[in-house]
Each structure stands twice: as C-alpha cells, then as structure tokens.
Amino acid sequence: MSTIDQNRLLQMRSSILSQNSALQKAAGTGDAGVIAGVDAKGAASGDFGKTMVDALQAVNAQQSKAGALSSAYERGDTNDIVQVMVERQKASVGFEATLQVRNKLLTAYRDIMNMPV
C-alpha cells in the first residue's frame, strides 16, 4: 500500500479550491469564498445544518397544512377536494424527498465510517 504525501494532498486541495473560486467568479455568483458550505480554509460555515433545519420545518409546515385541509374537508368546512388533494400530494412529495435525503446521508455516513484508515 502506498503512503499519502501530505504536502501533495494539501497542494491538490488548494488547487481545487482555486479552480472552484475561478469558476464561481466566471459564473458570476459573487460568493467565491464559500463553496458548498465550506469556506476557503476548509472550515464548515454552518449553513448545512441551518438548511436542513429549514427544510425539515418546511416539510412539517406542509404536512400540517395538508392535515388541516383534510380535517376541514372531513368536517364539511370546505368543498374544494382539488385543493385538499393537491396539498396532500405536495406533503407526500416533500416527505418522500426528505426520506431520500436522510437515506443518502445515512449511506454516506456508513461509507465514511467503513473506510480503512
């Protein structure tokens, strides 16, 4: 098994970061220092956790809205079955997407934990 040269690895990393920075500048995104939740020094900027919490809250709000509309339809407060079904479908799609993201994160975690050191 070959050994990993730390200097070469750091050199490759800085090269990749500079290429990403150049690509973002060319694309005109304006925030070339932050790439996918990691700043130029490699430290996590904390946006991933906030994004996940916001996404879960949005899915929860959609589920609550769909549940409230379903209950209102069952009580006879509304006759708009189309709106009820659309909201329930939106809630279902959001939940399935959240479930798939969770599954991918768990798979990635398991893969990382099973990597030989």
N, CA, C and O atoms as a printed pandas DataFrame, in Angstrom:
     atom_number atom_name residue_name chain_id  residue_number  x_coord  y_coord  z_coord
0              1         N          MET        A               1    0.835   -1.159    0.000
1              2        CA          MET        A               1    0.000    0.000    0.000
2              3         C          MET        A               1    0.893    1.239    0.000
3              4         O          MET        A               1    1.891    1.279    0.719
4              5         N          SER        A               2    0.550    2.239   -0.789
5              6        CA          SER        A               2    1.377    3.443   -0.883
6              7         C          SER        A               2    1.000    4.426    0.227
7              8         O          SER        A               2   -0.127    4.443    0.724
8              9         N          THR        A               3    1.984    5.239    0.592
9             10        CA          THR        A               3    1.731    6.239    1.618
10            11         C          THR        A               3    1.221    7.514    0.964
11            12         O          THR        A               3    1.482    7.772   -0.211
12            13         N          ILE        A               4    0.499    8.298    1.733
13            14        CA          ILE        A               4   -0.075    9.546    1.248
14            15         C          ILE        A               4    0.858   10.679    1.634
15            16         O          ILE        A               4    1.190   10.854    2.806
16            17         N          ASP        A               5    1.277   11.449    0.635
17            18        CA          ASP        A               5    2.129   12.604    0.881
18            19         C          ASP        A               5    1.231   13.777    1.263
19            20         O          ASP        A               5    0.429   14.239    0.452
20            21         N          GLN        A               6    1.365   14.256    2.490
21            22        CA          GLN        A               6    0.514   15.322    2.996
22            23         C          GLN        A               6    0.678   16.604    2.207
23            24         O          GLN        A               6   -0.311   17.281    1.926
24            25         N          ASN        A               7    1.887   16.950    1.846
25            26        CA          ASN        A               7    2.120   18.182    1.100
26            27         C          ASN        A               7    1.439   18.149   -0.260
27            28         O          ASN        A               7    0.847   19.135   -0.698
28            29         N          ARG        A               8    1.532   17.001   -0.918
29            30        CA          ARG        A               8    0.888   16.872   -2.231
30            31         C          ARG        A               8   -0.629   16.951   -2.092
31            32         O          ARG        A               8   -1.299   17.561   -2.926
32            33         N          LEU        A               9   -1.162   16.348   -1.063
33            34        CA          LEU        A               9   -2.598   16.384   -0.826
34            35         C          LEU        A               9   -3.074   17.810   -0.571
35            36         O          LEU        A               9   -4.099   18.226   -1.111
36            37         N          LEU        A              10   -2.343   18.557    0.241
37            38        CA          LEU        A              10   -2.705   19.947    0.507
38            39         C          LEU        A              10   -2.576   20.808   -0.745
39            40         O          LEU        A              10   -3.371   21.722   -0.963
40            41         N          GLN        A              11   -1.580   20.516   -1.558
41            42        CA          GLN        A              11   -1.394   21.249   -2.799
42            43         C          GLN        A              11   -2.563   20.986   -3.758
43            44         O          GLN        A              11   -3.060   21.909   -4.403
44            45         N          MET        A              12   -2.994   19.732   -3.848
45            46        CA          MET        A              12   -4.139   19.393   -4.693
46            47         C          MET        A              12   -5.399   20.065   -4.194
47            48         O          MET        A              12   -6.196   20.564   -4.988
48            49         N          ARG        A              13   -5.589   20.084   -2.877
49            50        CA          ARG        A              13   -6.765   20.710   -2.278
50            51         C          ARG        A              13   -6.812   22.194   -2.595
51            52         O          ARG        A              13   -7.858   22.715   -2.981
52            53         N          SER        A              14   -5.673   22.887   -2.434
53            54        CA          SER        A              14   -5.672   24.326   -2.710
54            55         C          SER        A              14   -5.874   24.588   -4.194
55            56         O          SER        A              14   -6.477   25.594   -4.568
56            57         N          SER        A              15   -5.380   23.699   -5.041
57            58        CA          SER        A              15   -5.605   23.834   -6.478
58            59         C          SER        A              15   -7.083   23.704   -6.813
59            60         O          SER        A              15   -7.612   24.473   -7.615
60            61         N          ILE        A              16   -7.742   22.740   -6.205
61            62        CA          ILE        A              16   -9.174   22.533   -6.437
62            63         C          ILE        A              16   -9.964   23.741   -5.938
63            64         O          ILE        A              16  -10.884   24.199   -6.616
64            65         N          LEU        A              17   -9.616   24.261   -4.762
65            66        CA          LEU        A              17  -10.313   25.427   -4.237
66            67         C          LEU        A              17  -10.120   26.649   -5.127
67            68         O          LEU        A              17  -11.058   27.418   -5.333
68            69         N          SER        A              18   -8.921   26.832   -5.654
69            70        CA          SER        A              18   -8.698   27.989   -6.534
70            71         C          SER        A              18   -9.440   27.821   -7.853
71            72         O          SER        A              18   -9.937   28.803   -8.406
72            73         N          GLN        A              19   -9.526   26.593   -8.371
73            74        CA          GLN        A              19  -10.289   26.351   -9.584
74            75         C          GLN        A              19  -11.774   26.605   -9.353
75            76         O          GLN        A              19  -12.445   27.197  -10.199
76            77         N          ASN        A              20  -12.288   26.157   -8.208
77            78        CA          ASN        A              20  -13.691   26.409   -7.885
78            79         C          ASN        A              20  -13.958   27.892   -7.755
79            80         O          ASN        A              20  -14.987   28.388   -8.214
80            81         N          SER        A              21  -13.026   28.604   -7.126
81            82        CA          SER        A              21  -13.168   30.049   -6.975
82            83         C          SER        A              21  -13.212   30.726   -8.339
83            84         O          SER        A              21  -14.040   31.607   -8.570
84            85         N          ALA        A              22  -12.332   30.320   -9.234
85            86        CA          ALA        A              22  -12.312   30.899  -10.578
86            87         C          ALA        A              22  -13.600   30.585  -11.330
87            88         O          ALA        A              22  -14.128   31.441  -12.040
88            89         N          LEU        A              23  -14.107   29.363  -11.180
89            90        CA          LEU        A              23  -15.356   29.001  -11.847
90            91         C          LEU        A              23  -16.534   29.806  -11.304
91            92         O          LEU        A              23  -17.404   30.222  -12.069
92            93         N          GLN        A              24  -16.569   30.026  -10.006
93            94        CA          GLN        A              24  -17.658   30.805   -9.431
94            95         C          GLN        A              24  -17.578   32.261   -9.857
95            96         O          GLN        A              24  -18.603   32.895  -10.108
96            97         N          LYS        A              25  -16.368   32.793   -9.939
97            98        CA          LYS        A              25  -16.219   34.170  -10.422
98            99         C          LYS        A              25  -16.679   34.274  -11.870
99           100         O          LYS        A              25  -17.330   35.247  -12.252
100          101         N          ALA        A              26  -16.342   33.278  -12.669
101          102        CA          ALA        A              26  -16.747   33.268  -14.071
102          103         C          ALA        A              26  -18.257   33.133  -14.209
103          104         O          ALA        A              26  -18.859   33.699  -15.122
104          105         N          ALA        A              27  -18.860   32.384  -13.303
105          106        CA          ALA        A              27  -20.312   32.212  -13.337
106          107         C          ALA        A              27  -21.034   33.429  -12.787
107          108         O          ALA        A              27  -22.232   33.598  -13.014
108          109         N          GLY        A              28  -20.311   34.282  -12.061
109          110        CA          GLY        A              28  -20.920   35.499  -11.539
110          111         C          GLY        A              28  -21.737   35.288  -10.289
111          112         O          GLY        A              28  -22.658   36.059  -10.019
112          113         N          THR        A              29  -21.423   34.261   -9.515
113          114        CA          THR        A              29  -22.193   34.028   -8.293
114          115         C          THR        A              29  -21.823   35.008   -7.214
115          116         O          THR        A              29  -22.618   35.238   -6.303
116          117         N          GLY        A              30  -20.659   35.589   -7.277
117          118        CA          GLY        A              30  -20.283   36.637   -6.341
118          119         C          GLY        A              30  -19.689   36.154   -5.043
119          120         O          GLY        A              30  -18.874   36.869   -4.460
120          121         N          ASP        A              31  -20.050   34.982   -4.555
121          122        CA          ASP        A              31  -19.544   34.499   -3.267
122          123         C          ASP        A              31  -18.534   33.397   -3.529
123          124         O          ASP        A              31  -18.788   32.225   -3.250
124          125         N          ALA        A              32  -17.393   33.781   -4.065
125          126        CA          ALA        A              32  -16.399   32.790   -4.452
126          127         C          ALA        A              32  -15.670   32.196   -3.261
127          128         O          ALA        A              32  -15.036   31.151   -3.400
128          129         N          GLY        A              33  -15.737   32.825   -2.092
129          130        CA          GLY        A              33  -15.024   32.327   -0.924
130          131         C          GLY        A              33  -15.705   31.152   -0.266
131          132         O          GLY        A              33  -15.052   30.370    0.426
132          133         N          VAL        A              34  -16.986   31.009   -0.460
133          134        CA          VAL        A              34  -17.723   29.923    0.170
134          135         C          VAL        A              34  -18.199   28.966   -0.901
135          136         O          VAL        A              34  -18.911   29.354   -1.827
136          137         N          ILE        A              35  -17.803   27.720   -0.769
137          138        CA          ILE        A              35  -18.156   26.698   -1.750
138          139         C          ILE        A              35  -18.869   25.575   -1.035
139          140         O          ILE        A              35  -18.261   24.856   -0.242
140          141         N          ALA        A              36  -20.134   25.418   -1.302
141          142        CA          ALA        A              36  -20.934   24.312   -0.771
142          143         C          ALA        A              36  -20.802   24.157    0.735
143          144         O          ALA        A              36  -20.600   23.051    1.236
144          145         N          GLY        A              37  -20.917   25.278    1.463
145          146        CA          GLY        A              37  -20.898   25.213    2.912
146          147         C          GLY        A              37  -19.527   25.120    3.520
147          148         O          GLY        A              37  -19.412   24.944    4.733
148          149         N          VAL        A              38  -18.461   25.231    2.716
149          150        CA          VAL        A              38  -17.090   25.169    3.216
150          151         C          VAL        A              38  -16.384   26.428    2.761
151          152         O          VAL        A              38  -16.389   26.751    1.573
152          153         N          ASP        A              39  -15.774   27.144    3.697
153          154        CA          ASP        A              39  -15.063   28.357    3.301
154          155         C          ASP        A              39  -13.693   28.011    2.728
155          156         O          ASP        A              39  -13.325   26.838    2.663
156          157         N          ALA        A              40  -12.943   29.020    2.313
157          158        CA          ALA        A              40  -11.670   28.793    1.622
158          159         C          ALA        A              40  -10.647   28.087    2.504
159          160         O          ALA        A              40   -9.716   27.471    1.986
160          161         N          LYS        A              41  -10.797   28.161    3.818
161          162        CA          LYS        A              41   -9.872   27.497    4.729
162          163         C          LYS        A              41  -10.274   26.058    5.013
163          164         O          LYS        A              41   -9.550   25.336    5.697
164          165         N          GLY        A              42  -11.431   25.633    4.489
165          166        CA          GLY        A              42  -11.871   24.263    4.685
166          167         C          GLY        A              42  -12.770   24.082    5.894
167          168         O          GLY        A              42  -13.190   22.962    6.184
168          169         N          ALA        A              43  -13.076   25.160    6.607
169          170        CA          ALA        A              43  -13.929   25.050    7.787
170          171         C          ALA        A              43  -15.394   25.107    7.366
171          172         O          ALA        A              43  -15.767   25.868    6.473
172          173         N          ALA        A              44  -16.201   24.309    8.008
173          174        CA          ALA        A              44  -17.632   24.319    7.713
174          175         C          ALA        A              44  -18.227   25.631    8.168
175          176         O          ALA        A              44  -17.938   26.112    9.264
176          177         N          SER        A              45  -19.071   26.217    7.309
177          178        CA          SER        A              45  -19.633   27.516    7.635
178          179         C          SER        A              45  -20.947   27.402    8.399
179          180         O          SER        A              45  -21.499   28.422    8.810
180          181         N          GLY        A              46  -21.461   26.199    8.600
181          182        CA          GLY        A              46  -22.667   26.018    9.395
182          183         C          GLY        A              46  -23.946   26.176    8.606
183          184         O          GLY        A              46  -25.028   26.041    9.179
184          185         N          ASP        A              47  -23.872   26.452    7.334
185          186        CA          ASP        A              47  -25.066   26.636    6.529
186          187         C          ASP        A              47  -25.800   25.315    6.282
187          188         O          ASP        A              47  -27.016   25.318    6.090
188          189         N          PHE        A              48  -25.090   24.200    6.282
189          190        CA          PHE        A              48  -25.724   22.919    6.007
190          191         C          PHE        A              48  -26.747   22.576    7.085
191          192         O          PHE        A              48  -27.866   22.169    6.773
192          193         N          GLY        A              49  -26.367   22.740    8.355
193          194        CA          GLY        A              49  -27.290   22.448    9.445
194          195         C          GLY        A              49  -28.513   23.334    9.407
195          196         O          GLY        A              49  -29.633   22.866    9.615
196          197         N          LYS        A              50  -28.305   24.620    9.140
197          198        CA          LYS        A              50  -29.433   25.558    9.069
198          199         C          LYS        A              50  -30.330   25.206    7.889
199          200         O          LYS        A              50  -31.555   25.276    7.995
200          201         N          THR        A              51  -29.726   24.830    6.771
201          202        CA          THR        A              51  -30.502   24.448    5.596
202          203         C          THR        A              51  -31.351   23.215    5.885
203          204         O          THR        A              51  -32.516   23.150    5.494
204          205         N          MET        A              52  -30.764   22.242    6.570
205          206        CA          MET        A              52  -31.515   21.031    6.902
206          207         C          MET        A              52  -32.674   21.337    7.844
207          208         O          MET        A              52  -33.781   20.833    7.654
208          209         N          VAL        A              53  -32.421   22.166    8.864
209          210        CA          VAL        A              53  -33.485   22.531    9.800
210          211         C          VAL        A              53  -34.601   23.274    9.071
211          212         O          VAL        A              53  -35.779   22.998    9.297
212          213         N          ASP        A              54  -34.239   24.212    8.202
213          214        CA          ASP        A              54  -35.242   24.956    7.441
214          215         C          ASP        A              54  -36.064   24.031    6.545
215          216         O          ASP        A              54  -37.282   24.182    6.439
216          217         N          ALA        A              55  -35.394   23.075    5.902
217          218        CA          ALA        A              55  -36.096   22.138    5.032
218          219         C          ALA        A              55  -37.057   21.263    5.831
219          220         O          ALA        A              55  -38.185   21.025    5.400
220          221         N          LEU        A              56  -36.617   20.788    6.987
221          222        CA          LEU        A              56  -37.495   19.963    7.819
222          223         C          LEU        A              56  -38.691   20.764    8.329
223          224         O          LEU        A              56  -39.803   20.242    8.406
224          225         N          GLN        A              57  -38.465   22.023    8.676
225          226        CA          GLN        A              57  -39.573   22.872    9.119
226          227         C          GLN        A              57  -40.565   23.119    7.986
227          228         O          GLN        A              57  -41.774   23.157    8.215
228          229         N          ALA        A              58  -40.055   23.288    6.762
229          230        CA          ALA        A              58  -40.939   23.492    5.618
230          231         C          ALA        A              58  -41.781   22.244    5.346
231          232         O          ALA        A              58  -42.972   22.344    5.052
232          233         N          VAL        A              59  -41.155   21.073    5.444
233          234        CA          VAL        A              59  -41.890   19.825    5.244
234          235         C          VAL        A              59  -42.936   19.649    6.341
235          236         O          VAL        A              59  -44.058   19.221    6.071
236          237         N          ASN        A              60  -42.567   19.977    7.574
237          238        CA          ASN        A              60  -43.511   19.880    8.685
238          239         C          ASN        A              60  -44.688   20.833    8.490
239          240         O          ASN        A              60  -45.833   20.465    8.754
240          241         N          ALA        A              61  -44.413   22.059    8.030
241          242        CA          ALA        A              61  -45.480   23.026    7.788
242          243         C          ALA        A              61  -46.417   22.536    6.685
243          244         O          ALA        A              61  -47.635   22.687    6.786
244          245         N          GLN        A              62  -45.844   21.951    5.635
245          246        CA          GLN        A              62  -46.667   21.422    4.553
246          247         C          GLN        A              62  -47.527   20.262    5.037
247          248         O          GLN        A              62  -48.694   20.152    4.661
248          249         N          GLN        A              63  -46.951   19.392    5.874
249          250        CA          GLN        A              63  -47.723   18.281    6.443
250          251         C          GLN        A              63  -48.879   18.805    7.300
251          252         O          GLN        A              63  -49.997   18.295    7.226
252          253         N          SER        A              64  -48.601   19.822    8.108
253          254        CA          SER        A              64  -49.638   20.403    8.966
254          255         C          SER        A              64  -50.746   21.033    8.138
255          256         O          SER        A              64  -51.927   20.877    8.447
256          257         N          LYS        A              65  -50.362   21.746    7.083
257          258        CA          LYS        A              65  -51.349   22.388    6.215
258          259         C          LYS        A              65  -52.234   21.347    5.541
259          260         O          LYS        A              65  -53.452   21.510    5.464
260          261         N          ALA        A              66  -51.611   20.276    5.054
261          262        CA          ALA        A              66  -52.377   19.212    4.411
262          263         C          ALA        A              66  -53.321   18.536    5.407
263          264         O          ALA        A              66  -54.465   18.222    5.078
264          265         N          GLY        A              67  -52.830   18.319    6.614
265          266        CA          GLY        A              67  -53.684   17.716    7.646
266          267         C          GLY        A              67  -54.859   18.606    8.020
267          268         O          GLY        A              67  -55.976   18.125    8.206
268          269         N          ALA        A              68  -54.605   19.900    8.128
269          270        CA          ALA        A              68  -55.682   20.841    8.466
270          271         C          ALA        A              68  -56.727   20.901    7.352
271          272         O          ALA        A              68  -57.926   20.936    7.627
272          273         N          LEU        A              69  -56.276   20.913    6.100
273          274        CA          LEU        A              69  -57.229   20.935    4.985
274          275         C          LEU        A              69  -58.031   19.643    4.915
275          276         O          LEU        A              69  -59.228   19.674    4.629
276          277         N          SER        A              70  -57.385   18.504    5.173
277          278        CA          SER        A              70  -58.097   17.226    5.172
278          279         C          SER        A              70  -59.155   17.192    6.271
279          280         O          SER        A              70  -60.276   16.728    6.058
280          281         N          SER        A              71  -58.786   17.685    7.437
281          282        CA          SER        A              71  -59.744   17.729    8.545
282          283         C          SER        A              71  -60.909   18.660    8.235
283          284         O          SER        A              71  -62.059   18.350    8.545
284          285         N          ALA        A              72  -60.604   19.803    7.622
285          286        CA          ALA        A              72  -61.661   20.747    7.261
286          287         C          ALA        A              72  -62.607   20.131    6.234
287          288         O          ALA        A              72  -63.818   20.340    6.306
288          289         N          TYR        A              73  -62.072   19.381    5.290
289          290        CA          TYR        A              73  -62.916   18.722    4.293
290          291         C          TYR        A              73  -63.789   17.656    4.947
291          292         O          TYR        A              73  -64.968   17.522    4.617
292          293         N          GLU        A              74  -63.204   16.896    5.878
293          294        CA          GLU        A              74  -63.970   15.852    6.563
294          295         C          GLU        A              74  -65.087   16.436    7.419
295          296         O          GLU        A              74  -66.154   15.836    7.547
296          297         N          ARG        A              75  -64.842   17.613    8.007
297          298        CA          ARG        A              75  -65.877   18.275    8.811
298          299         C          ARG        A              75  -66.926   18.955    7.957
299          300         O          ARG        A              75  -67.998   19.299    8.454
300          301         N          GLY        A              76  -66.637   19.155    6.672
301          302        CA          GLY        A              76  -67.572   19.824    5.782
302          303         C          GLY        A              76  -67.349   21.327    5.721
303          304         O          GLY        A              76  -68.187   22.049    5.181
304          305         N          ASP        A              77  -66.235   21.814    6.263
305          306        CA          ASP        A              77  -65.954   23.247    6.251
306          307         C          ASP        A              77  -65.552   23.736    4.858
307          308         O          ASP        A              77  -65.708   24.917    4.548
308          309         N          THR        A              78  -65.043   22.846    4.029
309          310        CA          THR        A              78  -64.663   23.207    2.659
310          311         C          THR        A              78  -65.142   22.134    1.698
311          312         O          THR        A              78  -65.259   20.963    2.060
312          313         N          ASN        A              79  -65.417   22.546    0.469
313          314        CA          ASN        A              79  -65.859   21.603   -0.553
314          315         C          ASN        A              79  -64.836   21.461   -1.667
315          316         O          ASN        A              79  -65.102   20.787   -2.662
316          317         N          ASP        A              80  -63.677   22.079   -1.522
317          318        CA          ASP        A              80  -62.660   22.087   -2.567
318          319         C          ASP        A              80  -61.751   20.864   -2.422
319          320         O          ASP        A              80  -60.676   20.940   -1.828
320          321         N          ILE        A              81  -62.204   19.741   -2.974
321          322        CA          ILE        A              81  -61.440   18.500   -2.878
322          323         C          ILE        A              81  -60.141   18.584   -3.670
323          324         O          ILE        A              81  -59.159   17.928   -3.320
324          325         N          VAL        A              82  -60.127   19.391   -4.741
325          326        CA          VAL        A              82  -58.919   19.524   -5.559
326          327         C          VAL        A              82  -57.798   20.141   -4.728
327          328         O          VAL        A              82  -56.668   19.653   -4.751
328          329         N          GLN        A              83  -58.103   21.206   -3.996
329          330        CA          GLN        A              83  -57.083   21.849   -3.159
330          331         C          GLN        A              83  -56.585   20.888   -2.082
331          332         O          GLN        A              83  -55.388   20.833   -1.801
332          333         N          VAL        A              84  -57.494   20.140   -1.486
333          334        CA          VAL        A              84  -57.114   19.181   -0.451
334          335         C          VAL        A              84  -56.157   18.134   -1.025
335          336         O          VAL        A              84  -55.130   17.827   -0.420
336          337         N          MET        A              85  -56.498   17.593   -2.184
337          338        CA          MET        A              85  -55.666   16.554   -2.785
338          339         C          MET        A              85  -54.311   17.110   -3.240
339          340         O          MET        A              85  -53.292   16.431   -3.113
340          341         N          VAL        A              86  -54.295   18.328   -3.765
341          342        CA          VAL        A              86  -53.020   18.936   -4.190
342          343         C          VAL        A              86  -52.112   19.150   -2.985
343          344         O          VAL        A              86  -50.919   18.857   -3.053
344          345         N          GLU        A              87  -52.659   19.654   -1.891
345          346        CA          GLU        A              87  -51.848   19.887   -0.688
346          347         C          GLU        A              87  -51.355   18.575   -0.084
347          348         O          GLU        A              87  -50.226   18.492    0.399
348          349         N          ARG        A              88  -52.200   17.562   -0.116
349          350        CA          ARG        A              88  -51.766   16.257    0.391
350          351         C          ARG        A              88  -50.654   15.672   -0.480
351          352         O          ARG        A              88  -49.721   15.052    0.030
352          353         N          GLN        A              89  -50.756   15.872   -1.790
353          354        CA          GLN        A              89  -49.718   15.377   -2.694
354          355         C          GLN        A              89  -48.414   16.137   -2.490
355          356         O          GLN        A              89  -47.339   15.538   -2.516
356          357         N          LYS        A              90  -48.497   17.460   -2.286
357          358        CA          LYS        A              90  -47.296   18.252   -2.007
358          359         C          LYS        A              90  -46.619   17.756   -0.729
359          360         O          LYS        A              90  -45.397   17.622   -0.674
360          361         N          ALA        A              91  -47.423   17.487    0.289
361          362        CA          ALA        A              91  -46.887   16.991    1.553
362          363         C          ALA        A              91  -46.234   15.624    1.364
363          364         O          ALA        A              91  -45.184   15.345    1.942
364          365         N          SER        A              92  -46.853   14.788    0.564
365          366        CA          SER        A              92  -46.313   13.454    0.304
366          367         C          SER        A              92  -44.977   13.535   -0.437
367          368         O          SER        A              92  -44.029   12.828   -0.094
368          369         N          VAL        A              93  -44.906   14.385   -1.438
369          370        CA          VAL        A              93  -43.664   14.542   -2.209
370          371         C          VAL        A              93  -42.559   15.108   -1.316
371          372         O          VAL        A              93  -41.418   14.650   -1.380
372          373         N          GLY        A              94  -42.886   16.091   -0.493
373          374        CA          GLY        A              94  -41.899   16.664    0.419
374          375         C          GLY        A              94  -41.381   15.636    1.407
375          376         O          GLY        A              94  -40.184   15.585    1.688
376          377         N          PHE        A              95  -42.278   14.820    1.933
377          378        CA          PHE        A              95  -41.873   13.783    2.876
378          379         C          PHE        A              95  -40.978   12.745    2.206
379          380         O          PHE        A              95  -39.962   12.340    2.770
380          381         N          GLU        A              96  -41.354   12.317    1.007
381          382        CA          GLU        A              96  -40.545   11.331    0.287
382          383         C          GLU        A              96  -39.160   11.881   -0.034
383          384         O          GLU        A              96  -38.166   11.163    0.068
384          385         N          ALA        A              97  -39.093   13.154   -0.422
385          386        CA          ALA        A              97  -37.789   13.768   -0.714
386          387         C          ALA        A              97  -36.934   13.820    0.550
387          388         O          ALA        A              97  -35.737   13.533    0.507
388          389         N          THR        A              98  -37.547   14.186    1.670
389          390        CA          THR        A              98  -36.828   14.231    2.942
390          391         C          THR        A              98  -36.325   12.845    3.324
391          392         O          THR        A              98  -35.201   12.697    3.803
392          393         N          LEU        A              99  -37.142   11.854    3.117
393          394        CA          LEU        A              99  -36.758   10.481    3.415
394          395         C          LEU        A              99  -35.574   10.036    2.552
395          396         O          LEU        A              99  -34.659    9.376    3.046
396          397         N          GLN        A             100  -35.589   10.394    1.280
397          398        CA          GLN        A             100  -34.489   10.026    0.393
398          399         C          GLN        A             100  -33.194   10.731    0.779
399          400         O          GLN        A             100  -32.122   10.128    0.721
400          401         N          VAL        A             101  -33.282   12.006    1.173
401          402        CA          VAL        A             101  -32.096   12.734    1.624
402          403         C          VAL        A             101  -31.534   12.078    2.878
403          404         O          VAL        A             101  -30.322   11.900    3.003
404          405         N          ARG        A             102  -32.416   11.719    3.804
405          406        CA          ARG        A             102  -31.973   11.034    5.019
406          407         C          ARG        A             102  -31.261    9.727    4.689
407          408         O          ARG        A             102  -30.209    9.426    5.253
408          409         N          ASN        A             103  -31.838    8.953    3.772
409          410        CA          ASN        A             103  -31.229    7.685    3.388
410          411         C          ASN        A             103  -29.855    7.893    2.760
411          412         O          ASN        A             103  -28.926    7.137    3.042
412          413         N          LYS        A             104  -29.719    8.910    1.913
413          414        CA          LYS        A             104  -28.424    9.197    1.286
414          415         C          LYS        A             104  -27.401    9.626    2.336
415          416         O          LYS        A             104  -26.242    9.216    2.277
416          417         N          LEU        A             105  -27.823   10.452    3.297
417          418        CA          LEU        A             105  -26.908   10.880    4.352
418          419         C          LEU        A             105  -26.451    9.697    5.206
419          420         O          LEU        A             105  -25.276    9.599    5.561
420          421         N          LEU        A             106  -27.373    8.811    5.532
421          422        CA          LEU        A             106  -27.002    7.625    6.314
422          423         C          LEU        A             106  -26.047    6.720    5.541
423          424         O          LEU        A             106  -25.101    6.179    6.112
424          425         N          THR        A             107  -26.293    6.558    4.254
425          426        CA          THR        A             107  -25.396    5.750    3.427
426          427         C          THR        A             107  -24.006    6.369    3.373
427          428         O          THR        A             107  -23.003    5.665    3.489
428          429         N          ALA        A             108  -23.948    7.692    3.194
429          430        CA          ALA        A             108  -22.653    8.374    3.157
430          431         C          ALA        A             108  -21.934    8.235    4.494
431          432         O          ALA        A             108  -20.724    8.014    4.527
432          433         N          TYR        A             109  -22.664    8.361    5.588
433          434        CA          TYR        A             109  -22.069    8.220    6.918
434          435         C          TYR        A             109  -21.498    6.815    7.099
435          436         O          TYR        A             109  -20.379    6.650    7.584
436          437         N          ARG        A             110  -22.271    5.812    6.707
437          438        CA          ARG        A             110  -21.797    4.425    6.831
438          439         C          ARG        A             110  -20.557    4.185    5.968
439          440         O          ARG        A             110  -19.614    3.517    6.392
440          441         N          ASP        A             111  -20.571    4.738    4.754
441          442        CA          ASP        A             111  -19.408    4.580    3.869
442          443         C          ASP        A             111  -18.170    5.214    4.477
443          444         O          ASP        A             111  -17.083    4.639    4.424
444          445         N          ILE        A             112  -18.331    6.387    5.048
445          446        CA          ILE        A             112  -17.188    7.066    5.673
446          447         C          ILE        A             112  -16.689    6.292    6.874
447          448         O          ILE        A             112  -15.481    6.149    7.061
448          449         N          MET        A             113  -17.601    5.790    7.692
449          450        CA          MET        A             113  -17.209    5.048    8.880
450          451         C          MET        A             113  -16.534    3.723    8.539
451          452         O          MET        A             113  -15.727    3.222    9.322
452          453         N          ASN        A             114  -16.853    3.157    7.394
453          454        CA          ASN        A             114  -16.274    1.880    6.985
454          455         C          ASN        A             114  -14.994    2.027    6.171
455          456         O          ASN        A             114  -14.407    1.028    5.756
456          457         N          MET        A             115  -14.560    3.249    5.942
457          458        CA          MET        A             115  -13.323    3.465    5.191
458          459         C          MET        A             115  -12.125    3.027    6.011
459          460         O          MET        A             115  -12.044    3.301    7.208
460          461         N          PRO        A             116  -11.199    2.347    5.362
461          462        CA          PRO        A             116   -9.974    1.984    6.085
462          463         C          PRO        A             116   -9.118    3.233    6.287
463          464         O          PRO        A             116   -9.069    4.118    5.433
464          465         N          VAL        A             117   -8.451    3.281    7.428
465          466        CA          VAL        A             117   -7.621    4.445    7.727
466          467         C          VAL        A             117   -6.174    4.165    7.410
467          468         O          VAL        A             117   -5.321    5.033    7.599
